[in-house]
Amino acid sequence: MAAQAGGKQPLNILLVRVSSLGDVLHNLPMVADIARHFPDANIDWVVEEGYVSLVRLNPRVRTIIPFALRRWRKSLGKPETRAEIKAFFSALRQQQYDYVFDTQGLLKTGIIMGAARVVKGGRKVGLANGSEGSGYEGISRFFHTHSIALDPRTHAVARGRLVAGAALGYAVDTPADFGLPELPADAPRPDWMPAGPYAVYFHGTARDAKKWAPQNWIALGHKLAPMPILLPWGSPKEKAEAETLAASLPNAQVLPKLSMADAVLLARHAALAVGVDTGLTHIAAAFTRPTVEIYADSPRWKTEGNWSPKIINLGDRGTPPTVAEVLAAANSLRF
């Protein structure tokens, strides 16, 4: 185990991982690893404001510093936006850190790292290289004091864990722990959620090539009947797709527009989650709900849920699974 900076003083550590939903989720196991080796460490996190509710679920994160670039860039000329940006950097610089980790490797996250304050001898640690198919901007290394090289085929969950382990001096040799608490059995449910067990289809994703064919969702739904199937959506296009699916199913419900917190709740309560390679599918897997992950046009090695037997990963780039394969997986998880 690496020695703590300042002798007996707890480490102050900042994680910079601002987006997107799946990437923020996959960064969470860093927190459990650091806490396991440095139980007294104070861990803060800079994240896009839309994902604050997800990070807040992890009780080991002390302070969340919201970042709102997606909103700010629409109104950079407004005084109130400039005031928000100034307040963000002020909050970022309130604490001096022993370690700052940028596990996203973009210019914007590098700038955040560069603005963060470190103690004398403190380290700013980031990725020396990107992974296959991932966004990475080499200029981000300008803001590092230490750059950690990883195999280009490193799993999305392992990347941040390995960077932190290399910097802090410990081996990454345990299954991923997302630090997400169990949901109490008597937890209240919102009005739109059935009282009994339900399946959820995470069918929507920004890239059409990653989707599973509508006729497949419909055939699967008929086989799962009478189990209710909930259909969330995040855009008008996805809402129309959900309505088309529901019109051909006897047991489906199109949900209202959900907040991020409610979408997470949807995944946490699901008796069965079936979804394409998208953030909400990975959230269900992180909560170790019975989850079937469908890969159609993205490499399975990169994000597949590999930390629980309750997760079954099917398909791969260019070879989506059949309805029979998904049904068999779903039935093995349900019974």
Contacts in CASP RR format, 6 or more apart in sequence:
PFRMAT RR
TARGET T0000
AUTHOR 0000-0000-0000
METHOD contacts of the structure
MODEL  1
MAAQAGGKQPLNILLVRVSSLGDVLHNLPMVADIARHFPDANIDWVVEEG
YVSLVRLNPRVRTIIPFALRRWRKSLGKPETRAEIKAFFSALRQQQYDYV
FDTQGLLKTGIIMGAARVVKGGRKVGLANGSEGSGYEGISRFFHTHSIAL
DPRTHAVARGRLVAGAALGYAVDTPADFGLPELPADAPRPDWMPAGPYAV
YFHGTARDAKKWAPQNWIALGHKLAPMPILLPWGSPKEKAEAETLAASLP
NAQVLPKLSMADAVLLARHAALAVGVDTGLTHIAAAFTRPTVEIYADSPR
WKTEGNWSPKIINLGDRGTPPTVAEVLAAANSLRF
1 37 0 8 1.000
1 38 0 8 1.000
1 168 0 8 1.000
1 169 0 8 1.000
1 170 0 8 1.000
2 37 0 8 1.000
2 168 0 8 1.000
2 169 0 8 1.000
2 170 0 8 1.000
4 10 0 8 1.000
4 11 0 8 1.000
4 38 0 8 1.000
4 40 0 8 1.000
4 41 0 8 1.000
4 98 0 8 1.000
5 11 0 8 1.000
5 98 0 8 1.000
5 119 0 8 1.000
5 121 0 8 1.000
5 122 0 8 1.000
10 38 0 8 1.000
10 40 0 8 1.000
10 41 0 8 1.000
10 42 0 8 1.000
11 38 0 8 1.000
11 40 0 8 1.000
11 41 0 8 1.000
11 42 0 8 1.000
11 98 0 8 1.000
11 99 0 8 1.000
12 41 0 8 1.000
12 42 0 8 1.000
12 44 0 8 1.000
12 95 0 8 1.000
12 96 0 8 1.000
12 97 0 8 1.000
12 98 0 8 1.000
12 99 0 8 1.000
12 119 0 8 1.000
13 34 0 8 1.000
13 41 0 8 1.000
13 42 0 8 1.000
13 43 0 8 1.000
13 44 0 8 1.000
13 97 0 8 1.000
13 98 0 8 1.000
13 99 0 8 1.000
13 100 0 8 1.000
13 101 0 8 1.000
14 43 0 8 1.000
14 44 0 8 1.000
14 45 0 8 1.000
14 46 0 8 1.000
14 95 0 8 1.000
14 97 0 8 1.000
14 99 0 8 1.000
14 100 0 8 1.000
14 101 0 8 1.000
14 116 0 8 1.000
15 27 0 8 1.000
15 30 0 8 1.000
15 31 0 8 1.000
15 43 0 8 1.000
15 44 0 8 1.000
15 45 0 8 1.000
15 46 0 8 1.000
15 101 0 8 1.000
15 103 0 8 1.000
16 45 0 8 1.000
16 46 0 8 1.000
16 100 0 8 1.000
16 101 0 8 1.000
16 102 0 8 1.000
16 103 0 8 1.000
16 104 0 8 1.000
16 109 0 8 1.000
16 110 0 8 1.000
16 112 0 8 1.000
16 113 0 8 1.000
16 116 0 8 1.000
17 23 0 8 1.000
17 24 0 8 1.000
17 27 0 8 1.000
17 45 0 8 1.000
17 46 0 8 1.000
17 47 0 8 1.000
17 102 0 8 1.000
17 103 0 8 1.000
17 104 0 8 1.000
17 109 0 8 1.000
18 24 0 8 1.000
18 46 0 8 1.000
18 47 0 8 1.000
18 48 0 8 1.000
18 67 0 8 1.000
18 69 0 8 1.000
18 104 0 8 1.000
18 108 0 8 1.000
18 109 0 8 1.000
18 112 0 8 1.000
19 47 0 8 1.000
19 48 0 8 1.000
19 51 0 8 1.000
19 70 0 8 1.000
19 104 0 8 1.000
20 279 0 8 1.000
21 51 0 8 1.000
21 54 0 8 1.000
21 260 0 8 1.000
21 279 0 8 1.000
21 280 0 8 1.000
21 283 0 8 1.000
22 156 0 8 1.000
22 278 0 8 1.000
22 279 0 8 1.000
22 282 0 8 1.000
22 283 0 8 1.000
22 303 0 8 1.000
23 104 0 8 1.000
23 156 0 8 1.000
24 47 0 8 1.000
24 48 0 8 1.000
24 51 0 8 1.000
24 54 0 8 1.000
24 55 0 8 1.000
25 54 0 8 1.000
25 178 0 8 1.000
25 279 0 8 1.000
25 282 0 8 1.000
25 283 0 8 1.000
25 286 0 8 1.000
26 156 0 8 1.000
26 157 0 8 1.000
26 159 0 8 1.000
26 282 0 8 1.000
26 303 0 8 1.000
27 103 0 8 1.000
27 160 0 8 1.000
28 55 0 8 1.000
28 58 0 8 1.000
28 178 0 8 1.000
28 179 0 8 1.000
28 180 0 8 1.000
28 286 0 8 1.000
29 157 0 8 1.000
29 160 0 8 1.000
29 161 0 8 1.000
29 176 0 8 1.000
29 177 0 8 1.000
29 178 0 8 1.000
29 179 0 8 1.000
30 101 0 8 1.000
30 103 0 8 1.000
30 160 0 8 1.000
30 161 0 8 1.000
30 164 0 8 1.000
31 43 0 8 1.000
31 58 0 8 1.000
31 60 0 8 1.000
31 61 0 8 1.000
31 179 0 8 1.000
32 60 0 8 1.000
32 176 0 8 1.000
32 177 0 8 1.000
32 178 0 8 1.000
32 179 0 8 1.000
33 161 0 8 1.000
33 164 0 8 1.000
33 165 0 8 1.000
33 170 0 8 1.000
33 172 0 8 1.000
33 174 0 8 1.000
33 177 0 8 1.000
34 41 0 8 1.000
34 43 0 8 1.000
34 164 0 8 1.000
34 168 0 8 1.000
35 41 0 8 1.000
35 43 0 8 1.000
35 60 0 8 1.000
36 174 0 8 1.000
37 168 0 8 1.000
37 170 0 8 1.000
38 168 0 8 1.000
42 62 0 8 1.000
42 63 0 8 1.000
43 60 0 8 1.000
43 61 0 8 1.000
43 62 0 8 1.000
44 61 0 8 1.000
44 62 0 8 1.000
44 63 0 8 1.000
44 64 0 8 1.000
44 65 0 8 1.000
44 95 0 8 1.000
44 97 0 8 1.000
45 55 0 8 1.000
45 61 0 8 1.000
45 63 0 8 1.000
45 64 0 8 1.000
45 65 0 8 1.000
46 65 0 8 1.000
46 67 0 8 1.000
46 92 0 8 1.000
46 112 0 8 1.000
47 55 0 8 1.000
47 64 0 8 1.000
47 65 0 8 1.000
47 66 0 8 1.000
47 67 0 8 1.000
48 66 0 8 1.000
48 67 0 8 1.000
48 68 0 8 1.000
48 69 0 8 1.000
48 70 0 8 1.000
49 66 0 8 1.000
49 67 0 8 1.000
49 68 0 8 1.000
49 71 0 8 1.000
50 66 0 8 1.000
50 260 0 8 1.000
51 260 0 8 1.000
52 64 0 8 1.000
52 66 0 8 1.000
53 259 0 8 1.000
53 260 0 8 1.000
53 261 0 8 1.000
53 264 0 8 1.000
54 260 0 8 1.000
54 264 0 8 1.000
54 283 0 8 1.000
55 61 0 8 1.000
55 64 0 8 1.000
56 64 0 8 1.000
57 179 0 8 1.000
57 180 0 8 1.000
57 181 0 8 1.000
57 264 0 8 1.000
58 178 0 8 1.000
58 179 0 8 1.000
58 180 0 8 1.000
59 179 0 8 1.000
59 181 0 8 1.000
60 179 0 8 1.000
63 95 0 8 1.000
65 88 0 8 1.000
65 91 0 8 1.000
65 92 0 8 1.000
66 88 0 8 1.000
67 88 0 8 1.000
67 112 0 8 1.000
68 84 0 8 1.000
68 88 0 8 1.000
69 108 0 8 1.000
72 81 0 8 1.000
72 84 0 8 1.000
72 85 0 8 1.000
75 81 0 8 1.000
76 82 0 8 1.000
89 115 0 8 1.000
92 112 0 8 1.000
92 115 0 8 1.000
92 116 0 8 1.000
93 115 0 8 1.000
93 116 0 8 1.000
93 117 0 8 1.000
95 117 0 8 1.000
96 117 0 8 1.000
96 118 0 8 1.000
96 119 0 8 1.000
97 116 0 8 1.000
97 117 0 8 1.000
97 118 0 8 1.000
97 119 0 8 1.000
97 122 0 8 1.000
98 118 0 8 1.000
98 119 0 8 1.000
98 122 0 8 1.000
98 123 0 8 1.000
99 118 0 8 1.000
99 122 0 8 1.000
99 123 0 8 1.000
99 124 0 8 1.000
99 125 0 8 1.000
99 167 0 8 1.000
99 168 0 8 1.000
100 113 0 8 1.000
100 114 0 8 1.000
100 116 0 8 1.000
100 118 0 8 1.000
100 123 0 8 1.000
100 124 0 8 1.000
100 125 0 8 1.000
101 125 0 8 1.000
101 126 0 8 1.000
101 160 0 8 1.000
101 163 0 8 1.000
101 164 0 8 1.000
101 167 0 8 1.000
102 109 0 8 1.000
102 110 0 8 1.000
102 112 0 8 1.000
102 113 0 8 1.000
102 124 0 8 1.000
102 125 0 8 1.000
102 126 0 8 1.000
102 127 0 8 1.000
102 140 0 8 1.000
102 143 0 8 1.000
102 144 0 8 1.000
103 126 0 8 1.000
103 127 0 8 1.000
103 159 0 8 1.000
103 160 0 8 1.000
103 163 0 8 1.000
104 140 0 8 1.000
105 126 0 8 1.000
105 127 0 8 1.000
105 130 0 8 1.000
105 135 0 8 1.000
105 136 0 8 1.000
105 137 0 8 1.000
105 138 0 8 1.000
105 140 0 8 1.000
106 135 0 8 1.000
106 136 0 8 1.000
106 137 0 8 1.000
106 140 0 8 1.000
107 137 0 8 1.000
107 139 0 8 1.000
107 140 0 8 1.000
109 140 0 8 1.000
110 140 0 8 1.000
110 142 0 8 1.000
110 143 0 8 1.000
111 143 0 8 1.000
113 124 0 8 1.000
113 126 0 8 1.000
113 140 0 8 1.000
113 143 0 8 1.000
113 144 0 8 1.000
114 124 0 8 1.000
114 143 0 8 1.000
116 124 0 8 1.000
118 124 0 8 1.000
122 145 0 8 1.000
123 145 0 8 1.000
123 146 0 8 1.000
123 167 0 8 1.000
124 143 0 8 1.000
124 144 0 8 1.000
124 145 0 8 1.000
124 146 0 8 1.000
125 144 0 8 1.000
125 145 0 8 1.000
125 146 0 8 1.000
125 147 0 8 1.000
125 148 0 8 1.000
125 163 0 8 1.000
125 164 0 8 1.000
125 167 0 8 1.000
126 140 0 8 1.000
126 141 0 8 1.000
126 144 0 8 1.000
126 146 0 8 1.000
126 147 0 8 1.000
126 148 0 8 1.000
126 163 0 8 1.000
127 136 0 8 1.000
127 140 0 8 1.000
127 147 0 8 1.000
127 148 0 8 1.000
127 150 0 8 1.000
127 159 0 8 1.000
127 163 0 8 1.000
128 141 0 8 1.000
128 147 0 8 1.000
128 148 0 8 1.000
128 149 0 8 1.000
128 150 0 8 1.000
129 136 0 8 1.000
129 149 0 8 1.000
129 150 0 8 1.000
129 152 0 8 1.000
130 136 0 8 1.000
130 150 0 8 1.000
130 152 0 8 1.000
131 150 0 8 1.000
131 152 0 8 1.000
131 153 0 8 1.000
131 154 0 8 1.000
131 156 0 8 1.000
131 159 0 8 1.000
131 302 0 8 1.000
132 152 0 8 1.000
132 153 0 8 1.000
132 299 0 8 1.000
132 302 0 8 1.000
133 299 0 8 1.000
133 302 0 8 1.000
134 302 0 8 1.000
141 147 0 8 1.000
146 167 0 8 1.000
148 162 0 8 1.000
148 163 0 8 1.000
148 166 0 8 1.000
148 167 0 8 1.000
150 159 0 8 1.000
150 162 0 8 1.000
150 163 0 8 1.000
153 301 0 8 1.000
153 302 0 8 1.000
154 162 0 8 1.000
155 301 0 8 1.000
155 302 0 8 1.000
155 303 0 8 1.000
155 304 0 8 1.000
155 306 0 8 1.000
156 302 0 8 1.000
156 303 0 8 1.000
157 176 0 8 1.000
157 303 0 8 1.000
157 305 0 8 1.000
157 306 0 8 1.000
157 307 0 8 1.000
158 172 0 8 1.000
161 172 0 8 1.000
161 176 0 8 1.000
162 172 0 8 1.000
165 171 0 8 1.000
165 172 0 8 1.000
175 307 0 8 1.000
175 308 0 8 1.000
176 306 0 8 1.000
176 307 0 8 1.000
178 286 0 8 1.000
178 287 0 8 1.000
180 286 0 8 1.000
180 287 0 8 1.000
183 268 0 8 1.000
183 269 0 8 1.000
183 287 0 8 1.000
187 269 0 8 1.000
189 195 0 8 1.000
189 269 0 8 1.000
190 262 0 8 1.000
190 265 0 8 1.000
192 253 0 8 1.000
192 255 0 8 1.000
192 256 0 8 1.000
193 230 0 8 1.000
193 265 0 8 1.000
193 266 0 8 1.000
193 269 0 8 1.000
194 228 0 8 1.000
194 230 0 8 1.000
194 253 0 8 1.000
196 228 0 8 1.000
196 271 0 8 1.000
197 227 0 8 1.000
197 271 0 8 1.000
197 272 0 8 1.000
198 227 0 8 1.000
198 228 0 8 1.000
198 229 0 8 1.000
198 230 0 8 1.000
198 269 0 8 1.000
198 270 0 8 1.000
198 271 0 8 1.000
198 272 0 8 1.000
199 221 0 8 1.000
199 224 0 8 1.000
199 227 0 8 1.000
199 228 0 8 1.000
199 229 0 8 1.000
199 230 0 8 1.000
199 270 0 8 1.000
199 271 0 8 1.000
199 272 0 8 1.000
199 273 0 8 1.000
199 274 0 8 1.000
199 330 0 8 1.000
200 229 0 8 1.000
200 230 0 8 1.000
200 231 0 8 1.000
200 232 0 8 1.000
200 266 0 8 1.000
200 267 0 8 1.000
200 270 0 8 1.000
200 272 0 8 1.000
200 273 0 8 1.000
200 274 0 8 1.000
200 284 0 8 1.000
201 217 0 8 1.000
201 229 0 8 1.000
201 230 0 8 1.000
201 231 0 8 1.000
201 245 0 8 1.000
201 252 0 8 1.000
201 274 0 8 1.000
201 275 0 8 1.000
202 232 0 8 1.000
202 267 0 8 1.000
202 273 0 8 1.000
202 274 0 8 1.000
202 275 0 8 1.000
202 276 0 8 1.000
202 278 0 8 1.000
202 279 0 8 1.000
202 280 0 8 1.000
202 281 0 8 1.000
202 284 0 8 1.000
203 211 0 8 1.000
203 212 0 8 1.000
203 217 0 8 1.000
203 231 0 8 1.000
203 238 0 8 1.000
203 241 0 8 1.000
203 242 0 8 1.000
203 245 0 8 1.000
203 275 0 8 1.000
203 276 0 8 1.000
204 211 0 8 1.000
204 233 0 8 1.000
204 234 0 8 1.000
204 238 0 8 1.000
204 241 0 8 1.000
204 276 0 8 1.000
204 278 0 8 1.000
205 211 0 8 1.000
205 276 0 8 1.000
205 277 0 8 1.000
205 278 0 8 1.000
207 297 0 8 1.000
209 296 0 8 1.000
209 297 0 8 1.000
210 276 0 8 1.000
210 277 0 8 1.000
210 278 0 8 1.000
210 296 0 8 1.000
210 297 0 8 1.000
210 298 0 8 1.000
211 276 0 8 1.000
211 296 0 8 1.000
212 275 0 8 1.000
212 276 0 8 1.000
212 294 0 8 1.000
212 296 0 8 1.000
212 320 0 8 1.000
213 320 0 8 1.000
214 241 0 8 1.000
214 244 0 8 1.000
214 245 0 8 1.000
216 322 0 8 1.000
216 323 0 8 1.000
216 326 0 8 1.000
217 245 0 8 1.000
218 245 0 8 1.000
218 248 0 8 1.000
218 249 0 8 1.000
219 323 0 8 1.000
220 274 0 8 1.000
220 323 0 8 1.000
220 326 0 8 1.000
220 327 0 8 1.000
220 330 0 8 1.000
221 229 0 8 1.000
221 249 0 8 1.000
221 251 0 8 1.000
221 252 0 8 1.000
222 249 0 8 1.000
222 250 0 8 1.000
223 323 0 8 1.000
223 327 0 8 1.000
224 251 0 8 1.000
224 272 0 8 1.000
224 327 0 8 1.000
224 330 0 8 1.000
225 249 0 8 1.000
225 250 0 8 1.000
225 251 0 8 1.000
226 250 0 8 1.000
226 251 0 8 1.000
227 251 0 8 1.000
227 271 0 8 1.000
227 272 0 8 1.000
228 251 0 8 1.000
228 252 0 8 1.000
228 253 0 8 1.000
229 249 0 8 1.000
229 251 0 8 1.000
229 252 0 8 1.000
229 253 0 8 1.000
230 252 0 8 1.000
230 253 0 8 1.000
230 255 0 8 1.000
230 266 0 8 1.000
230 270 0 8 1.000
231 242 0 8 1.000
231 245 0 8 1.000
231 246 0 8 1.000
231 252 0 8 1.000
231 253 0 8 1.000
231 254 0 8 1.000
231 255 0 8 1.000
232 242 0 8 1.000
232 255 0 8 1.000
232 258 0 8 1.000
232 263 0 8 1.000
232 266 0 8 1.000
232 280 0 8 1.000
233 239 0 8 1.000
233 241 0 8 1.000
233 242 0 8 1.000
233 254 0 8 1.000
233 255 0 8 1.000
233 257 0 8 1.000
234 257 0 8 1.000
234 258 0 8 1.000
239 254 0 8 1.000
242 254 0 8 1.000
242 255 0 8 1.000
243 254 0 8 1.000
245 252 0 8 1.000
246 252 0 8 1.000
246 253 0 8 1.000
246 254 0 8 1.000
255 266 0 8 1.000
258 266 0 8 1.000
263 280 0 8 1.000
263 283 0 8 1.000
264 283 0 8 1.000
266 280 0 8 1.000
267 273 0 8 1.000
267 280 0 8 1.000
267 283 0 8 1.000
267 284 0 8 1.000
267 287 0 8 1.000
267 289 0 8 1.000
268 284 0 8 1.000
268 287 0 8 1.000
268 289 0 8 1.000
270 284 0 8 1.000
270 289 0 8 1.000
270 290 0 8 1.000
271 289 0 8 1.000
271 290 0 8 1.000
271 334 0 8 1.000
272 289 0 8 1.000
272 290 0 8 1.000
272 291 0 8 1.000
272 292 0 8 1.000
272 330 0 8 1.000
272 333 0 8 1.000
272 334 0 8 1.000
273 281 0 8 1.000
273 284 0 8 1.000
273 285 0 8 1.000
273 289 0 8 1.000
273 290 0 8 1.000
273 291 0 8 1.000
273 292 0 8 1.000
274 291 0 8 1.000
274 292 0 8 1.000
274 294 0 8 1.000
274 326 0 8 1.000
274 330 0 8 1.000
275 281 0 8 1.000
275 291 0 8 1.000
275 292 0 8 1.000
275 293 0 8 1.000
275 294 0 8 1.000
276 293 0 8 1.000
276 294 0 8 1.000
276 295 0 8 1.000
276 296 0 8 1.000
277 293 0 8 1.000
277 294 0 8 1.000
277 295 0 8 1.000
277 296 0 8 1.000
277 298 0 8 1.000
277 303 0 8 1.000
281 291 0 8 1.000
281 293 0 8 1.000
282 293 0 8 1.000
282 303 0 8 1.000
282 305 0 8 1.000
284 291 0 8 1.000
285 291 0 8 1.000
285 293 0 8 1.000
285 305 0 8 1.000
285 307 0 8 1.000
285 308 0 8 1.000
285 311 0 8 1.000
288 307 0 8 1.000
288 308 0 8 1.000
288 310 0 8 1.000
288 311 0 8 1.000
289 310 0 8 1.000
290 310 0 8 1.000
290 330 0 8 1.000
290 333 0 8 1.000
290 334 0 8 1.000
291 305 0 8 1.000
291 310 0 8 1.000
291 311 0 8 1.000
291 312 0 8 1.000
291 333 0 8 1.000
292 312 0 8 1.000
292 314 0 8 1.000
292 326 0 8 1.000
292 329 0 8 1.000
292 330 0 8 1.000
292 333 0 8 1.000
293 304 0 8 1.000
293 305 0 8 1.000
293 311 0 8 1.000
293 312 0 8 1.000
293 313 0 8 1.000
293 314 0 8 1.000
294 314 0 8 1.000
294 315 0 8 1.000
294 320 0 8 1.000
294 321 0 8 1.000
294 326 0 8 1.000
295 304 0 8 1.000
295 313 0 8 1.000
295 314 0 8 1.000
295 315 0 8 1.000
295 316 0 8 1.000
295 317 0 8 1.000
295 320 0 8 1.000
295 321 0 8 1.000
296 315 0 8 1.000
296 317 0 8 1.000
296 318 0 8 1.000
296 319 0 8 1.000
296 320 0 8 1.000
297 317 0 8 1.000
297 318 0 8 1.000
297 320 0 8 1.000
298 317 0 8 1.000
299 316 0 8 1.000
299 317 0 8 1.000
300 313 0 8 1.000
300 315 0 8 1.000
300 316 0 8 1.000
300 317 0 8 1.000
304 311 0 8 1.000
304 313 0 8 1.000
305 311 0 8 1.000
305 313 0 8 1.000
306 313 0 8 1.000
310 333 0 8 1.000
312 329 0 8 1.000
312 332 0 8 1.000
312 333 0 8 1.000
314 321 0 8 1.000
314 325 0 8 1.000
314 326 0 8 1.000
314 329 0 8 1.000
315 321 0 8 1.000
315 325 0 8 1.000
END
